[in-house]
Amino acid sequence: MPEWSSDRRLTAIARNTLSVPVRQALLDQQLTPGARALDYGCGRGDDVRALRHMRFDIEGWDPFYTPDTVLRPSQVVLLTYVLNVVEDPAERRRTLEHAWSLTTGVLVVSTRLAWERTRVRGEALSDGVLTSHKTFQHLYGTGELRDFVRETTGARCVSAAPGIVYAFRNEHDHLTFLARRIIPDSGWLESKDAATALAAIVERLEQRGRLPRLEELPGDLAAHLAHLGSSELRRLAEKAADPAKIKAGARRSTLNTLLFLGVELFNGRGPLVNLPLAVQADIRAFFTSYKEACRRADRLLFKLRDDTYLRAAMNGSPVGKLTPTALYVHRRAVDQLPVVLLLYEHCAAIAAGRPGTWDLIKLHHQGRAVSYLGYPEFDTDPHPRLASSYVVDLKTLEASYFSYAARANRPLLHRKHEFLSPDDPVADRYRRLTAAEVRAGLYENPSLIGTEQGWERELERCGRQLRGHRLVRRTEPTARA
């Protein structure tokens, strides 16, 4: 084994807030207060202290800072920015194997990624960089990390976010995570008595297009309705519900089920009994059989290979701006996309992770890729500047990241209303601005206005300036005396 000269303890930075992987695990409900957790390679232990303050049952172990912690099997094991500081590839594998051996539920693995190379200064060493502080960094590709975790653990893995992979010990937990990501659940209305409990049942019936099964009901709600037989409960609920909403809910649930099964096949499909209870109930309610549901979902997934079908779906989409190469949609309108386009995006998110912040998605028609575009000032700037781009290539399952923050002449957006749903509360305001800009002649030379400097020159040429989302005549600067 070679003699390495890095000092790993120096990579353990102090944090005032939870690390990104821990925040992601909380958002995804992988970390819950009732589950035992272990931070394996916890460094200075800031995540451990913060989670204990939040009343989580968690221990931290680190070979330098807390070597005496007794390692016990835990439902959740966090391996946070550990693998990237280990110089020896064989030792990385052993580290991952040991963390997995301690996992009874989910292993959360996170590393730094290859696009951070410009921020890591140092000399090449083995398959990484020895920094000026004598620490080592192996920067992973998104596909490299996912494949390494899957091959080492033998488990089904999901990219939760860029540089964060979940490995599940059992298939049910894996599928529950996928269902939670794909099928929206607004929760149950609060019930205090039989009347409010019935209202919750009616709301659920309209939302999903079917009555919930007894096993799906929260305990208190079931208790309030215990005096009603199933047929009487159905009669009361269907009498109170809106038939049009039930029909719309049934269609929505059917499409969501196909979307879930399509993503499940993309990530590896299991038997019906492993599916979350609500998904099983949807399949029984809206399909003749699990086999039929899977067959329809498979056809949908295979449609992603068909250029003609995909282009037709983009042309027929009720939301988004279609260009010769792609469809652009704001995140507020994504859920209104045709189901095949939702499947397109979900496959990218499961393969390489959906970034924490993004404002538009770009669904490429030429090739198969999804771009998550960051326009952080979309709602405040009449022509927001592009800040970042995270691109997932569905052919290679690799991802790349680009930052535009330091550029002097960034790309910017026009016609903002076209990216939104027509009924978005601000769409009319943006539409009025676009109309005013068209009348002023600002779009006569489309090739000139795609960047900050080109847009400013066109504003000057047309004698206009922007005040918020209003276009006004340019005020000439006062001449100096």
C-alpha positions as CSV (number, residue, x, y, z in Angstrom):
1,M,0.0,0.0,0.0
2,P,1.5,3.4,-0.9
3,E,2.5,6.0,1.7
4,W,0.0,8.8,1.5
5,S,0.7,12.2,2.9
6,S,-2.7,13.7,3.3
7,D,-4.1,14.8,6.7
8,R,-7.8,13.8,6.6
9,R,-8.8,15.4,9.8
10,L,-8.2,18.8,8.2
11,T,-11.1,18.2,5.8
12,A,-13.6,18.2,8.7
13,I,-14.9,21.8,8.5
14,A,-17.0,23.5,11.2
15,R,-20.6,24.2,10.2
16,N,-23.2,26.6,11.6
17,T,-26.0,24.9,9.8
18,L,-26.9,21.4,8.8
19,S,-24.9,20.0,5.8
20,V,-26.7,19.8,2.5
21,P,-27.0,15.9,2.5
22,V,-28.6,16.0,6.0
23,R,-31.0,18.7,4.9
24,Q,-31.9,16.6,1.8
25,A,-32.4,13.5,3.9
26,L,-34.8,15.5,6.2
27,L,-36.7,16.8,3.2
28,D,-37.1,13.3,1.8
29,Q,-38.2,11.9,5.2
30,Q,-35.3,9.5,5.3
31,L,-34.3,11.0,8.6
32,T,-37.2,10.8,11.1
33,P,-37.1,11.4,14.9
34,G,-38.1,7.8,15.7
35,A,-35.3,6.2,13.8
36,R,-31.8,5.4,15.1
37,A,-29.2,7.2,13.0
38,L,-25.4,7.0,12.8
39,D,-23.1,9.7,11.2
40,Y,-20.2,7.5,10.1
41,G,-17.2,9.8,9.7
42,C,-18.9,12.7,11.4
43,G,-15.8,15.0,11.6
44,R,-16.3,17.7,14.3
45,G,-19.9,16.4,14.8
46,D,-21.9,19.6,13.9
47,D,-24.6,17.6,12.2
48,V,-24.9,15.3,15.1
49,R,-25.2,18.1,17.6
50,A,-27.8,19.9,15.5
51,L,-29.9,16.7,15.0
52,R,-29.8,15.9,18.7
53,H,-31.0,19.4,19.4
54,M,-33.9,18.5,17.1
55,R,-34.5,15.4,19.3
56,F,-33.1,12.9,16.8
57,D,-31.6,9.6,18.1
58,I,-28.2,9.9,16.5
59,E,-24.6,8.9,17.3
60,G,-21.5,10.1,15.6
61,W,-18.2,8.3,14.9
62,D,-15.0,9.7,13.5
63,P,-11.5,8.0,13.5
64,F,-9.9,11.3,14.8
65,Y,-12.6,13.3,16.7
66,T,-14.8,10.6,18.2
67,P,-13.0,7.2,17.9
68,D,-14.6,5.7,21.1
69,T,-18.2,5.8,19.9
70,V,-19.6,2.3,19.8
71,L,-20.7,1.4,16.3
72,R,-24.2,-0.2,16.3
73,P,-26.5,-1.1,13.4
74,S,-28.7,1.9,12.7
75,Q,-31.8,2.5,10.5
76,V,-30.1,5.5,8.9
77,V,-26.4,5.8,8.3
78,L,-24.9,9.0,7.0
79,L,-21.6,8.9,5.0
80,T,-21.2,12.6,4.4
81,Y,-18.2,13.8,2.3
82,V,-16.1,10.8,3.5
83,L,-15.3,8.8,0.3
84,N,-13.8,11.8,-1.5
85,V,-11.1,12.3,1.1
86,V,-9.8,8.7,1.0
87,E,-6.7,8.3,-1.2
88,D,-6.7,4.6,-1.7
89,P,-9.6,3.2,-3.9
90,A,-9.5,-0.1,-2.1
91,E,-9.9,1.7,1.2
92,R,-12.9,3.7,-0.2
93,R,-14.6,0.5,-1.0
94,R,-13.9,-1.0,2.4
95,T,-15.2,2.2,4.0
96,L,-18.4,2.0,2.0
97,E,-18.8,-1.7,2.8
98,H,-18.5,-1.1,6.5
99,A,-21.0,1.8,6.5
100,W,-23.4,-0.4,4.6
101,S,-22.9,-3.3,7.0
102,L,-24.2,-1.0,9.8
103,T,-27.3,0.1,7.8
104,T,-30.6,-1.5,8.5
105,G,-32.7,1.0,6.5
106,V,-31.1,3.6,4.2
107,L,-27.5,4.6,3.6
108,V,-27.1,8.3,2.6
109,V,-23.8,8.7,0.7
110,S,-22.6,12.1,-0.4
111,T,-19.4,13.4,-2.0
112,R,-18.0,16.4,-3.8
113,L,-18.4,16.3,-7.5
114,A,-16.1,16.7,-10.5
115,W,-17.4,20.2,-11.5
116,E,-15.9,21.6,-8.3
117,R,-12.4,20.9,-9.7
118,T,-11.7,24.6,-10.3
119,R,-12.3,25.3,-6.6
120,V,-9.8,22.7,-5.5
121,R,-6.2,23.8,-5.8
122,G,-3.3,21.3,-5.6
123,E,-1.3,18.7,-7.4
124,A,-2.5,15.5,-9.0
125,L,-2.2,12.5,-6.8
126,S,-3.5,9.0,-7.7
127,D,-7.1,9.7,-9.0
128,G,-7.5,12.9,-7.2
129,V,-5.8,16.1,-5.9
130,L,-3.5,16.7,-3.0
131,T,-4.4,20.2,-1.9
132,S,-2.1,22.9,-0.5
133,H,-3.4,22.0,2.9
134,K,-2.2,18.4,2.4
135,T,-5.7,17.0,2.2
136,F,-6.9,14.7,-0.6
137,Q,-9.9,15.1,-2.8
138,H,-11.3,12.6,-5.3
139,L,-14.1,14.4,-7.1
140,Y,-16.8,12.1,-8.4
141,G,-18.9,12.1,-11.5
142,T,-22.6,11.8,-10.7
143,G,-22.8,8.4,-12.6
144,E,-19.5,7.3,-11.0
145,L,-20.9,7.8,-7.5
146,R,-24.2,6.1,-8.2
147,D,-22.6,3.1,-9.8
148,F,-19.9,2.8,-7.1
149,V,-22.6,2.7,-4.4
150,R,-24.8,0.3,-6.3
151,E,-22.0,-2.1,-7.2
152,T,-20.5,-2.1,-3.6
153,T,-23.8,-2.5,-1.8
154,G,-25.7,-4.5,-4.3
155,A,-28.7,-2.4,-3.4
156,R,-31.2,-0.3,-5.5
157,C,-29.9,3.2,-5.5
158,V,-31.4,6.6,-6.2
159,S,-29.8,9.9,-6.8
160,A,-31.6,12.2,-4.4
161,A,-29.7,15.3,-5.4
162,P,-26.4,16.0,-7.2
163,G,-23.7,14.2,-5.2
164,I,-26.2,12.5,-2.9
165,V,-27.2,8.8,-3.3
166,Y,-29.6,6.7,-1.2
167,A,-29.0,3.0,-0.9
168,F,-32.0,1.1,0.5
169,R,-31.7,-2.1,2.5
170,N,-35.2,-3.3,1.5
171,E,-37.3,-2.8,-1.6
172,H,-40.3,-1.4,0.1
173,D,-38.4,1.6,1.5
174,H,-37.0,2.2,-2.0
175,L,-40.4,2.2,-3.6
176,T,-41.9,4.3,-0.9
177,F,-39.3,6.9,-1.6
178,L,-40.1,6.9,-5.3
179,A,-43.8,7.1,-4.7
180,R,-43.4,10.1,-2.3
181,R,-41.3,11.8,-5.0
182,I,-43.7,11.2,-7.8
183,I,-47.2,11.0,-6.5
184,P,-48.3,14.1,-4.6
185,D,-50.0,13.7,-1.3
186,S,-51.5,16.7,0.4
187,G,-52.2,14.8,3.6
188,W,-55.5,14.4,5.5
189,L,-57.8,17.1,6.7
190,E,-57.9,17.3,10.5
191,S,-60.8,15.4,12.0
192,K,-62.3,16.1,15.4
193,D,-65.6,14.2,15.1
194,A,-67.7,12.1,12.6
195,A,-68.6,15.1,10.5
196,T,-65.1,16.4,10.0
197,A,-63.9,12.8,9.4
198,L,-66.4,12.3,6.7
199,A,-65.3,15.6,5.1
200,A,-61.7,14.3,5.1
201,I,-63.0,11.1,3.3
202,V,-64.8,13.2,0.7
203,E,-61.8,15.4,0.1
204,R,-59.7,12.3,-0.4
205,L,-62.2,10.7,-2.8
206,E,-62.2,13.9,-4.9
207,Q,-58.4,14.1,-4.8
208,R,-57.6,10.5,-5.8
209,G,-60.8,9.4,-7.5
210,R,-61.4,6.5,-5.2
211,L,-62.4,5.9,-1.6
212,P,-59.5,5.2,0.7
213,R,-59.1,1.7,2.1
214,L,-59.4,1.2,5.8
215,E,-55.6,0.6,6.1
216,E,-54.9,4.0,4.7
217,L,-56.9,5.9,7.2
218,P,-55.2,7.7,10.1
219,G,-56.1,6.1,13.4
220,D,-58.2,9.0,14.8
221,L,-60.1,9.4,11.6
222,A,-61.0,5.7,11.5
223,A,-62.2,5.8,15.1
224,H,-64.6,8.7,14.3
225,L,-66.1,6.6,11.5
226,A,-66.1,3.2,13.2
227,H,-69.9,3.2,13.6
228,L,-70.4,3.3,9.8
229,G,-70.3,0.2,7.6
230,S,-68.3,0.3,4.4
231,S,-71.4,0.5,2.1
232,E,-72.9,3.3,4.2
233,L,-69.6,5.2,4.3
234,R,-69.4,4.9,0.5
235,R,-73.0,6.1,0.1
236,L,-72.5,9.2,2.2
237,A,-69.1,10.1,0.7
238,E,-70.3,9.7,-2.9
239,K,-73.4,11.8,-2.1
240,A,-71.3,14.6,-0.7
241,A,-68.5,14.6,-3.3
242,D,-68.5,16.4,-6.6
243,P,-68.7,13.8,-9.5
244,A,-66.6,16.0,-11.8
245,K,-63.8,16.2,-9.2
246,I,-64.0,12.4,-8.6
247,K,-63.6,11.9,-12.4
248,A,-60.6,14.3,-12.5
249,G,-59.1,12.7,-9.5
250,A,-59.4,9.2,-11.1
251,R,-57.6,10.4,-14.2
252,R,-54.9,12.1,-12.2
253,S,-54.3,9.0,-10.1
254,T,-54.2,6.8,-13.2
255,L,-51.6,9.0,-14.8
256,N,-49.6,9.2,-11.6
257,T,-49.6,5.4,-11.3
258,L,-48.3,5.1,-14.8
259,L,-45.7,7.7,-14.1
260,F,-44.6,5.8,-10.9
261,L,-44.5,2.4,-12.7
262,G,-42.5,4.0,-15.5
263,V,-39.9,5.4,-13.2
264,E,-39.9,2.2,-11.2
265,L,-39.0,0.2,-14.4
266,F,-36.3,2.8,-15.2
267,N,-34.8,2.1,-11.8
268,G,-35.8,-1.6,-11.5
269,R,-39.3,-3.0,-10.9
270,G,-40.4,-5.2,-8.1
271,P,-43.5,-7.3,-7.2
272,L,-46.9,-5.7,-6.4
273,V,-46.7,-6.6,-2.7
274,N,-43.6,-4.4,-2.4
275,L,-45.4,-1.3,-3.6
276,P,-46.7,1.3,-1.1
277,L,-50.3,0.5,0.0
278,A,-51.8,3.6,-1.7
279,V,-50.2,2.7,-5.0
280,Q,-51.5,-0.9,-4.7
281,A,-55.0,0.5,-4.1
282,D,-54.8,2.8,-7.1
283,I,-53.7,-0.1,-9.3
284,R,-56.7,-2.2,-8.1
285,A,-59.1,0.7,-8.6
286,F,-58.0,2.0,-12.0
287,F,-56.5,-1.0,-13.8
288,T,-57.7,-4.5,-14.6
289,S,-54.5,-6.0,-13.1
290,Y,-50.9,-5.1,-12.1
291,K,-49.8,-6.7,-15.3
292,E,-52.0,-4.4,-17.4
293,A,-50.8,-1.3,-15.5
294,C,-47.1,-2.4,-16.0
295,R,-47.7,-3.0,-19.7
296,R,-49.2,0.5,-20.2
297,A,-46.3,2.1,-18.2
298,D,-43.7,0.2,-20.2
299,R,-45.2,1.5,-23.4
300,L,-45.1,5.0,-22.0
301,L,-41.4,4.6,-21.0
302,F,-40.5,3.2,-24.5
303,K,-42.2,6.3,-26.0
304,L,-39.3,8.3,-24.7
305,R,-37.2,6.8,-27.5
306,D,-39.6,7.9,-30.2
307,D,-38.7,11.4,-31.5
308,T,-42.0,11.8,-33.3
309,Y,-44.1,10.9,-30.3
310,L,-42.0,13.1,-28.0
311,R,-42.1,16.1,-30.3
312,A,-45.9,15.7,-30.6
313,A,-46.2,15.7,-26.8
314,M,-44.2,18.9,-26.6
315,N,-46.3,20.5,-29.4
316,G,-49.5,19.5,-27.5
317,S,-48.3,20.5,-24.1
318,P,-50.6,23.1,-22.4
319,V,-47.6,24.8,-20.8
320,G,-44.1,25.7,-21.8
321,K,-42.2,27.5,-24.5
322,L,-41.3,25.2,-27.5
323,T,-38.2,26.0,-29.5
324,P,-36.7,23.9,-32.4
325,T,-34.6,21.9,-30.0
326,A,-36.4,21.9,-26.6
327,L,-39.4,22.7,-24.4
328,Y,-38.9,25.1,-21.6
329,V,-41.2,25.1,-18.6
330,H,-41.3,27.0,-15.3
331,R,-41.3,24.9,-12.2
332,R,-44.7,26.2,-11.2
333,A,-46.2,24.7,-14.4
334,V,-44.3,21.4,-14.5
335,D,-47.1,19.4,-13.0
336,Q,-49.3,20.3,-16.0
337,L,-47.0,18.7,-18.5
338,P,-48.2,15.6,-20.4
339,V,-47.4,12.4,-18.5
340,V,-44.7,11.3,-20.9
341,L,-42.8,14.5,-20.4
342,L,-43.2,14.2,-16.6
343,L,-41.7,10.8,-17.0
344,Y,-38.9,12.3,-19.0
345,E,-38.0,14.7,-16.2
346,H,-38.4,12.1,-13.4
347,C,-36.0,9.7,-15.1
348,A,-33.4,12.4,-15.1
349,A,-34.0,13.3,-11.5
350,I,-33.8,9.7,-10.3
351,A,-30.7,9.0,-12.4
352,A,-28.6,12.0,-11.4
353,G,-30.5,14.0,-8.8
354,R,-32.6,17.1,-9.1
355,P,-30.7,20.2,-7.9
356,G,-31.9,22.0,-4.8
357,T,-32.6,25.3,-6.6
358,W,-33.9,25.7,-10.2
359,D,-36.5,27.7,-11.9
360,L,-36.9,26.3,-15.5
361,I,-36.5,22.9,-16.9
362,K,-35.4,22.4,-20.5
363,L,-36.6,19.1,-22.0
364,H,-34.3,18.5,-25.0
365,H,-35.9,17.2,-28.1
366,Q,-32.7,16.7,-30.0
367,G,-31.0,14.0,-27.9
368,R,-32.3,13.0,-24.5
369,A,-31.3,15.4,-21.8
370,V,-32.9,17.5,-19.1
371,S,-31.5,20.8,-18.0
372,Y,-32.4,22.5,-14.7
373,L,-31.9,26.2,-15.2
374,G,-31.4,28.6,-12.3
375,Y,-33.0,32.1,-12.8
376,P,-33.2,33.2,-9.1
377,E,-34.7,36.6,-10.0
378,F,-37.4,35.2,-12.3
379,D,-40.3,36.9,-10.5
380,T,-38.5,40.2,-9.7
381,D,-36.5,40.9,-12.8
382,P,-38.4,41.5,-16.0
383,H,-35.6,39.8,-17.9
384,P,-33.9,37.5,-15.4
385,R,-30.3,36.4,-16.0
386,L,-29.2,32.8,-16.1
387,A,-27.2,31.9,-13.0
388,S,-26.7,28.1,-13.4
389,S,-27.4,25.1,-15.5
390,Y,-27.5,21.4,-14.4
391,V,-27.7,19.1,-17.3
392,V,-28.6,15.4,-17.1
393,D,-27.8,13.3,-20.2
394,L,-30.2,10.3,-20.2
395,K,-28.0,8.4,-22.7
396,T,-25.0,8.3,-20.4
397,L,-26.8,9.1,-17.1
398,E,-24.0,11.6,-16.4
399,A,-24.6,15.2,-15.3
400,S,-22.7,18.5,-15.7
401,Y,-23.0,21.8,-14.0
402,F,-22.2,25.3,-15.3
403,S,-22.2,28.6,-13.3
404,Y,-22.8,31.8,-15.1
405,A,-22.5,34.0,-12.0
406,A,-19.1,35.4,-12.9
407,R,-19.9,36.1,-16.6
408,A,-20.0,39.8,-17.6
409,N,-22.6,39.1,-20.4
410,R,-25.1,36.5,-19.2
411,P,-27.9,35.0,-21.2
412,L,-31.3,36.4,-20.2
413,L,-35.0,35.6,-20.7
414,H,-37.7,37.3,-22.8
415,R,-41.5,36.6,-23.0
416,K,-41.6,35.3,-19.4
417,H,-45.3,34.5,-19.6
418,E,-44.6,31.7,-22.2
419,F,-42.8,29.6,-19.6
420,L,-45.8,29.7,-17.1
421,S,-49.2,28.2,-17.0
422,P,-51.8,30.6,-18.6
423,D,-53.6,30.8,-15.3
424,D,-50.5,31.7,-13.3
425,P,-51.4,34.8,-11.2
426,V,-48.5,36.8,-12.7
427,A,-48.8,35.6,-16.3
428,D,-51.0,38.6,-17.5
429,R,-48.5,41.1,-16.0
430,Y,-45.6,39.5,-17.9
431,R,-47.8,39.2,-21.1
432,R,-48.5,43.0,-21.0
433,L,-44.8,43.7,-20.7
434,T,-44.0,41.5,-23.7
435,A,-46.7,43.2,-25.8
436,A,-45.3,46.6,-24.9
437,E,-41.8,45.5,-25.9
438,V,-43.1,44.1,-29.3
439,R,-44.8,47.4,-30.0
440,A,-41.6,49.3,-29.2
441,G,-39.6,47.2,-31.8
442,L,-37.4,45.5,-29.3
443,Y,-37.9,42.1,-30.8
444,E,-37.1,43.1,-34.4
445,N,-33.6,41.5,-34.1
446,P,-34.0,38.3,-32.0
447,S,-30.4,37.3,-32.5
448,L,-29.2,40.4,-30.8
449,I,-31.2,40.3,-27.6
450,G,-30.2,37.0,-26.0
451,T,-27.6,38.5,-23.7
452,E,-27.3,41.4,-21.2
453,Q,-25.2,43.6,-23.4
454,G,-27.2,42.9,-26.6
455,W,-30.5,43.6,-24.8
456,E,-29.2,46.9,-23.3
457,R,-28.1,48.1,-26.8
458,E,-31.6,47.3,-28.2
459,L,-33.2,49.2,-25.4
460,E,-31.0,52.2,-26.2
461,R,-31.7,51.9,-29.9
462,C,-35.4,52.0,-29.2
463,G,-35.2,54.7,-26.7
464,R,-36.7,52.6,-23.9
465,Q,-35.9,51.5,-20.4
466,L,-37.5,49.3,-17.8
467,R,-39.0,50.3,-14.5
468,G,-39.9,47.0,-12.8
469,H,-42.2,45.3,-15.2
470,R,-43.1,48.5,-17.1
471,L,-41.5,49.7,-20.3
472,V,-41.1,53.5,-20.4
473,R,-39.4,56.0,-22.6
474,R,-35.7,56.4,-21.8
475,T,-34.8,59.5,-19.8
476,E,-31.7,61.2,-21.2
477,P,-29.1,62.0,-18.6
478,T,-29.0,65.6,-17.5
479,A,-26.1,67.5,-19.2
480,R,-23.3,68.7,-16.9
481,A,-22.9,72.4,-16.4
